[in-house]
Amino acid sequence: MASAVKEKQAAAVAATSGTQGSYLQEVQREMRKVSWPKRSELINNTILTLVASGLLALLIFGMDRIISAILQLVYGA
C-alpha cells in the first residue's frame, strides 16, 4: 500500500516537472476542475462579507468608546 502511494507521488512529480509550457498546461487543467460560484452566490457572499465586516467594525468601535469612557473615569482626565 505504501509503495503504491510512493509510486503515485513519483509519477505526479515526474508529470509536473518540466518546462514552463507543461506548468501552464497543468494550471489550465487544474483551473477546469475548479468549481466556480454562480453570479448570485458571489453577490450574496459579497454582501454577507460586507455586512459582517461593518458589524464587526461597529462592535470594535463601540467597545473602544466604552473602554475609553471607563479609563477617563478611572484616571479623571
A tleap script that builds the chain and sets N, CA, C and O, in Angstrom:
source leaprc.protein.ff14SB
mol = sequence {
  NMET ALA SER ALA VAL LYS GLU LYS GLN ALA
  ALA ALA VAL ALA ALA THR SER GLY THR GLN
  GLY SER TYR LEU GLN GLU VAL GLN ARG GLU
  MET ARG LYS VAL SER TRP PRO LYS ARG SER
  GLU LEU ILE ASN ASN THR ILE LEU THR LEU
  VAL ALA SER GLY LEU LEU ALA LEU LEU ILE
  PHE GLY MET ASP ARG ILE ILE SER ALA ILE
  LEU GLN LEU VAL TYR GLY CALA
}
set mol.1.N position { 0.826 -1.191 0.000 }
set mol.1.CA position { 0.000 0.000 0.000 }
set mol.1.C position { 0.872 1.257 0.000 }
set mol.1.O position { 0.629 2.188 -0.767 }
set mol.2.N position { 1.883 1.276 0.860 }
set mol.2.CA position { 2.754 2.440 0.930 }
set mol.2.C position { 3.533 2.614 -0.358 }
set mol.2.O position { 3.793 3.739 -0.785 }
set mol.3.N position { 3.909 1.494 -0.987 }
set mol.3.CA position { 4.670 1.601 -2.227 }
set mol.3.C position { 3.800 2.157 -3.359 }
set mol.3.O position { 4.294 2.870 -4.232 }
set mol.4.N position { 2.504 1.828 -3.339 }
set mol.4.CA position { 1.599 2.365 -4.355 }
set mol.4.C position { 1.482 3.877 -4.224 }
set mol.4.O position { 1.436 4.595 -5.223 }
set mol.5.N position { 1.433 4.352 -2.989 }
set mol.5.CA position { 1.344 5.799 -2.751 }
set mol.5.C position { 2.620 6.470 -3.220 }
set mol.5.O position { 2.570 7.521 -3.858 }
set mol.6.N position { 3.762 5.874 -2.912 }
set mol.6.CA position { 5.042 6.447 -3.339 }
set mol.6.C position { 5.150 6.473 -4.852 }
set mol.6.O position { 5.683 7.427 -5.421 }
set mol.7.N position { 4.650 5.433 -5.511 }
set mol.7.CA position { 4.684 5.396 -6.971 }
set mol.7.C position { 3.818 6.501 -7.562 }
set mol.7.O position { 4.203 7.145 -8.538 }
set mol.8.N position { 2.640 6.722 -6.965 }
set mol.8.CA position { 1.763 7.787 -7.452 }
set mol.8.C position { 2.411 9.148 -7.251 }
set mol.8.O position { 2.328 10.014 -8.122 }
set mol.9.N position { 3.060 9.339 -6.100 }
set mol.9.CA position { 3.724 10.606 -5.840 }
set mol.9.C position { 4.869 10.827 -6.818 }
set mol.9.O position { 5.055 11.935 -7.322 }
set mol.10.N position { 5.646 9.759 -7.088 }
set mol.10.CA position { 6.761 9.865 -8.032 }
set mol.10.C position { 6.234 10.181 -9.429 }
set mol.10.O position { 6.826 10.984 -10.150 }
set mol.11.N position { 5.130 9.555 -9.810 }
set mol.11.CA position { 4.543 9.819 -11.123 }
set mol.11.C position { 4.048 11.257 -11.210 }
set mol.11.O position { 4.188 11.906 -12.247 }
set mol.12.N position { 3.470 11.750 -10.118 }
set mol.12.CA position { 2.977 13.128 -10.109 }
set mol.12.C position { 4.133 14.110 -10.233 }
set mol.12.O position { 4.034 15.103 -10.954 }
set mol.13.N position { 5.231 13.834 -9.530 }
set mol.13.CA position { 6.403 14.710 -9.616 }
set mol.13.C position { 6.977 14.679 -11.023 }
set mol.13.O position { 7.330 15.718 -11.581 }
set mol.14.N position { 7.068 13.483 -11.596 }
set mol.14.CA position { 7.605 13.355 -12.955 }
set mol.14.C position { 6.713 14.062 -13.966 }
set mol.14.O position { 7.204 14.662 -14.922 }
set mol.15.N position { 5.398 13.990 -13.753 }
set mol.15.CA position { 4.465 14.618 -14.689 }
set mol.15.C position { 4.517 16.136 -14.607 }
set mol.15.O position { 4.334 16.823 -15.613 }
set mol.16.N position { 4.767 16.659 -13.415 }
set mol.16.CA position { 4.738 18.105 -13.251 }
set mol.16.C position { 6.092 18.747 -13.483 }
set mol.16.O position { 6.165 19.956 -13.702 }
set mol.17.N position { 7.181 17.960 -13.441 }
set mol.17.CA position { 8.488 18.570 -13.679 }
set mol.17.C position { 8.698 18.733 -15.174 }
set mol.17.O position { 8.481 17.799 -15.945 }
set mol.18.N position { 9.113 19.902 -15.571 }
set mol.18.CA position { 9.316 20.162 -16.997 }
set mol.18.C position { 9.460 21.637 -17.253 }
set mol.18.O position { 9.902 22.392 -16.386 }
set mol.19.N position { 9.090 22.041 -18.438 }
set mol.19.CA position { 9.249 23.431 -18.841 }
set mol.19.C position { 8.060 24.262 -18.388 }
set mol.19.O position { 7.106 23.740 -17.812 }
set mol.20.N position { 8.127 25.552 -18.652 }
set mol.20.CA position { 7.021 26.431 -18.300 }
set mol.20.C position { 5.760 26.053 -19.058 }
set mol.20.O position { 4.656 26.213 -18.538 }
set mol.21.N position { 5.905 25.561 -20.258 }
set mol.21.CA position { 4.748 25.158 -21.049 }
set mol.21.C position { 3.972 24.057 -20.366 }
set mol.21.O position { 2.742 24.090 -20.347 }
set mol.22.N position { 4.673 23.071 -19.797 }
set mol.22.CA position { 3.964 21.990 -19.107 }
set mol.22.C position { 3.326 22.518 -17.821 }
set mol.22.O position { 2.249 22.074 -17.424 }
set mol.23.N position { 4.003 23.469 -17.180 }
set mol.23.CA position { 3.427 24.077 -15.977 }
set mol.23.C position { 2.114 24.778 -16.320 }
set mol.23.O position { 1.116 24.617 -15.618 }
set mol.24.N position { 2.119 25.543 -17.384 }
set mol.24.CA position { 0.909 26.267 -17.780 }
set mol.24.C position { -0.198 25.305 -18.192 }
set mol.24.O position { -1.375 25.574 -17.957 }
set mol.25.N position { 0.174 24.188 -18.805 }
set mol.25.CA position { -0.825 23.173 -19.149 }
set mol.25.C position { -1.439 22.569 -17.895 }
set mol.25.O position { -2.644 22.320 -17.840 }
set mol.26.N position { -0.602 22.334 -16.886 }
set mol.26.CA position { -1.100 21.800 -15.617 }
set mol.26.C position { -2.047 22.801 -14.950 }
set mol.26.O position { -3.094 22.427 -14.420 }
set mol.27.N position { -1.664 24.070 -14.986 }
set mol.27.CA position { -2.521 25.107 -14.402 }
set mol.27.C position { -3.858 25.143 -15.125 }
set mol.27.O position { -4.911 25.247 -14.495 }
set mol.28.N position { -3.811 25.057 -16.439 }
set mol.28.CA position { -5.045 25.084 -17.227 }
set mol.28.C position { -5.927 23.886 -16.884 }
set mol.28.O position { -7.142 24.034 -16.756 }
set mol.29.N position { -5.333 22.703 -16.733 }
set mol.29.CA position { -6.109 21.510 -16.368 }
set mol.29.C position { -6.739 21.657 -14.991 }
set mol.29.O position { -7.898 21.296 -14.784 }
set mol.30.N position { -5.967 22.189 -14.057 }
set mol.30.CA position { -6.494 22.357 -12.702 }
set mol.30.C position { -7.602 23.406 -12.660 }
set mol.30.O position { -8.563 23.263 -11.905 }
set mol.31.N position { -7.472 24.454 -13.464 }
set mol.31.CA position { -8.494 25.501 -13.479 }
set mol.31.C position { -9.824 24.979 -14.006 }
set mol.31.O position { -10.882 25.488 -13.633 }
set mol.32.N position { -9.781 23.975 -14.863 }
set mol.32.CA position { -11.029 23.363 -15.354 }
set mol.32.C position { -11.737 22.597 -14.251 }
set mol.32.O position { -12.955 22.420 -14.296 }
set mol.33.N position { -10.982 22.142 -13.261 }
set mol.33.CA position { -11.565 21.363 -12.163 }
set mol.33.C position { -12.199 22.242 -11.087 }
set mol.33.O position { -12.952 21.753 -10.244 }
set mol.34.N position { -11.895 23.535 -11.118 }
set mol.34.CA position { -12.393 24.449 -10.091 }
set mol.34.C position { -13.899 24.602 -10.202 }
set mol.34.O position { -14.448 24.735 -11.295 }
set mol.35.N position { -14.548 24.580 -9.063 }
set mol.35.CA position { -15.997 24.785 -9.026 }
set mol.35.C position { -16.252 26.272 -8.776 }
set mol.35.O position { -16.206 26.729 -7.634 }
set mol.36.N position { -16.518 27.016 -9.831 }
set mol.36.CA position { -16.717 28.453 -9.717 }
set mol.36.C position { -18.135 28.742 -9.227 }
set mol.36.O position { -19.073 28.057 -9.634 }
set mol.37.N position { -18.310 29.746 -8.357 }
set mol.37.CA position { -19.658 30.072 -7.872 }
set mol.37.C position { -20.486 30.741 -8.960 }
set mol.37.O position { -19.962 31.382 -9.871 }
set mol.38.N position { -21.787 30.571 -8.833 }
set mol.38.CA position { -22.698 31.265 -9.741 }
set mol.38.C position { -22.721 32.743 -9.365 }
set mol.38.O position { -22.336 33.115 -8.257 }
set mol.39.N position { -23.174 33.579 -10.292 }
set mol.39.CA position { -23.172 35.024 -10.057 }
set mol.39.C position { -23.984 35.392 -8.815 }
set mol.39.O position { -23.562 36.235 -8.024 }
set mol.40.N position { -25.144 34.764 -8.644 }
set mol.40.CA position { -25.985 35.086 -7.489 }
set mol.40.C position { -25.304 34.690 -6.181 }
set mol.40.O position { -25.406 35.408 -5.186 }
set mol.41.N position { -24.611 33.553 -6.178 }
set mol.41.CA position { -23.881 33.133 -4.978 }
set mol.41.C position { -22.772 34.120 -4.650 }
set mol.41.O position { -22.561 34.469 -3.489 }
set mol.42.N position { -22.068 34.567 -5.682 }
set mol.42.CA position { -20.978 35.514 -5.493 }
set mol.42.C position { -21.495 36.831 -4.912 }
set mol.42.O position { -20.894 37.383 -3.990 }
set mol.43.N position { -22.601 37.329 -5.448 }
set mol.43.CA position { -23.179 38.584 -4.959 }
set mol.43.C position { -23.643 38.429 -3.512 }
set mol.43.O position { -23.377 39.294 -2.677 }
set mol.44.N position { -24.345 37.314 -3.210 }
set mol.44.CA position { -24.817 37.089 -1.842 }
set mol.44.C position { -23.659 36.983 -0.861 }
set mol.44.O position { -23.716 37.557 0.226 }
set mol.45.N position { -22.614 36.258 -1.229 }
set mol.45.CA position { -21.466 36.115 -0.332 }
set mol.45.C position { -20.724 37.433 -0.149 }
set mol.45.O position { -20.206 37.706 0.934 }
set mol.46.N position { -20.669 38.247 -1.191 }
set mol.46.CA position { -20.028 39.553 -1.083 }
set mol.46.C position { -20.804 40.464 -0.147 }
set mol.46.O position { -20.218 41.144 0.695 }
set mol.47.N position { -22.116 40.475 -0.293 }
set mol.47.CA position { -22.961 41.292 0.588 }
set mol.47.C position { -22.830 40.819 2.036 }
set mol.47.O position { -22.713 41.636 2.950 }
set mol.48.N position { -22.849 39.514 2.243 }
set mol.48.CA position { -22.703 38.961 3.582 }
set mol.48.C position { -21.366 39.369 4.194 }
set mol.48.O position { -21.306 39.723 5.372 }
set mol.49.N position { -20.306 39.323 3.411 }
set mol.49.CA position { -18.986 39.704 3.899 }
set mol.49.C position { -18.942 41.183 4.268 }
set mol.49.O position { -18.384 41.546 5.304 }
set mol.50.N position { -19.521 42.033 3.438 }
set mol.50.CA position { -19.528 43.470 3.724 }
set mol.50.C position { -20.333 43.787 4.973 }
set mol.50.O position { -19.910 44.599 5.796 }
set mol.51.N position { -21.496 43.150 5.124 }
set mol.51.CA position { -22.331 43.386 6.297 }
set mol.51.C position { -21.626 42.904 7.564 }
set mol.51.O position { -21.611 43.604 8.576 }
set mol.52.N position { -21.040 41.703 7.505 }
set mol.52.CA position { -20.341 41.168 8.673 }
set mol.52.C position { -19.147 42.047 9.043 }
set mol.52.O position { -18.892 42.279 10.225 }
set mol.53.N position { -18.415 42.535 8.043 }
set mol.53.CA position { -17.277 43.423 8.308 }
set mol.53.C position { -17.740 44.730 8.940 }
set mol.53.O position { -17.110 45.233 9.871 }
set mol.54.N position { -18.838 45.275 8.435 }
set mol.54.CA position { -19.379 46.511 9.006 }
set mol.54.C position { -19.836 46.326 10.447 }
set mol.54.O position { -19.579 47.177 11.298 }
set mol.55.N position { -20.515 45.213 10.720 }
set mol.55.CA position { -20.969 44.949 12.094 }
set mol.55.C position { -19.789 44.755 13.034 }
set mol.55.O position { -19.809 45.238 14.166 }
set mol.56.N position { -18.777 44.062 12.579 }
set mol.56.CA position { -17.589 43.864 13.407 }
set mol.56.C position { -16.885 45.195 13.669 }
set mol.56.O position { -16.407 45.434 14.778 }
set mol.57.N position { -16.821 46.054 12.667 }
set mol.57.CA position { -16.210 47.374 12.839 }
set mol.57.C position { -17.000 48.203 13.855 }
set mol.57.O position { -16.417 48.890 14.693 }
set mol.58.N position { -18.330 48.131 13.773 }
set mol.58.CA position { -19.153 48.859 14.748 }
set mol.58.C position { -18.971 48.309 16.154 }
set mol.58.O position { -18.931 49.072 17.119 }
set mol.59.N position { -18.859 46.994 16.278 }
set mol.59.CA position { -18.645 46.377 17.585 }
set mol.59.C position { -17.317 46.833 18.181 }
set mol.59.O position { -17.255 47.201 19.354 }
set mol.60.N position { -16.268 46.812 17.388 }
set mol.60.CA position { -14.953 47.250 17.871 }
set mol.60.C position { -14.981 48.730 18.228 }
set mol.60.O position { -14.405 49.133 19.238 }
set mol.61.N position { -15.644 49.542 17.413 }
set mol.61.CA position { -15.758 50.976 17.694 }
set mol.61.C position { -16.491 51.200 19.021 }
set mol.61.O position { -16.053 51.998 19.850 }
set mol.62.N position { -17.605 50.494 19.214 }
set mol.62.CA position { -18.371 50.631 20.450 }
set mol.62.C position { -17.578 50.205 21.673 }
set mol.62.O position { -17.614 50.876 22.704 }
set mol.63.N position { -16.867 49.103 21.566 }
set mol.63.CA position { -16.051 48.641 22.693 }
set mol.63.C position { -14.939 49.640 22.997 }
set mol.63.O position { -14.618 49.875 24.162 }
set mol.64.N position { -14.352 50.225 21.963 }
set mol.64.CA position { -13.306 51.223 22.149 }
set mol.64.C position { -13.845 52.447 22.879 }
set mol.64.O position { -13.196 52.976 23.781 }
set mol.65.N position { -15.041 52.894 22.481 }
set mol.65.CA position { -15.640 54.063 23.144 }
set mol.65.C position { -15.948 53.774 24.604 }
set mol.65.O position { -15.731 54.622 25.469 }
set mol.66.N position { -16.457 52.567 24.882 }
set mol.66.CA position { -16.785 52.192 26.265 }
set mol.66.C position { -15.518 52.119 27.113 }
set mol.66.O position { -15.484 52.638 28.228 }
set mol.67.N position { -14.484 51.478 26.588 }
set mol.67.CA position { -13.227 51.372 27.334 }
set mol.67.C position { -12.616 52.750 27.546 }
set mol.67.O position { -12.078 53.027 28.618 }
set mol.68.N position { -12.691 53.614 26.543 }
set mol.68.CA position { -12.161 54.978 26.688 }
set mol.68.C position { -12.911 55.739 27.769 }
set mol.68.O position { -12.300 56.457 28.561 }
set mol.69.N position { -14.233 55.588 27.810 }
set mol.69.CA position { -15.028 56.283 28.821 }
set mol.69.C position { -14.681 55.766 30.222 }
set mol.69.O position { -14.571 56.554 31.162 }
set mol.70.N position { -14.512 54.464 30.365 }
set mol.70.CA position { -14.141 53.892 31.671 }
set mol.70.C position { -12.780 54.388 32.103 }
set mol.70.O position { -12.591 54.741 33.267 }
set mol.71.N position { -11.822 54.421 31.180 }
set mol.71.CA position { -10.494 54.891 31.528 }
set mol.71.C position { -10.500 56.375 31.890 }
set mol.71.O position { -9.725 56.796 32.749 }
set mol.72.N position { -11.355 57.174 31.254 }
set mol.72.CA position { -11.452 58.582 31.611 }
set mol.72.C position { -12.003 58.733 33.021 }
set mol.72.O position { -11.569 59.612 33.765 }
set mol.73.N position { -12.956 57.883 33.396 }
set mol.73.CA position { -13.492 57.924 34.751 }
set mol.73.C position { -12.428 57.518 35.771 }
set mol.73.O position { -12.312 58.131 36.832 }
set mol.74.N position { -11.665 56.498 35.449 }
set mol.74.CA position { -10.645 55.995 36.375 }
set mol.74.C position { -9.521 57.006 36.551 }
set mol.74.O position { -9.102 57.281 37.675 }
set mol.75.N position { -9.037 57.554 35.462 }
set mol.75.CA position { -7.888 58.474 35.533 }
set mol.75.C position { -8.299 59.926 35.688 }
set mol.75.O position { -7.442 60.781 35.914 }
set mol.76.N position { -9.582 60.229 35.574 }
set mol.76.CA position { -10.072 61.587 35.769 }
set mol.76.C position { -9.565 62.595 34.757 }
set mol.76.O position { -9.361 63.759 35.101 }
set mol.77.N position { -9.361 62.190 33.550 }
set mol.77.CA position { -8.808 63.099 32.549 }
set mol.77.C position { -9.896 63.896 31.905 }
set mol.77.O position { -9.623 64.720 31.032 }
savepdb mol mol.pdb
quit
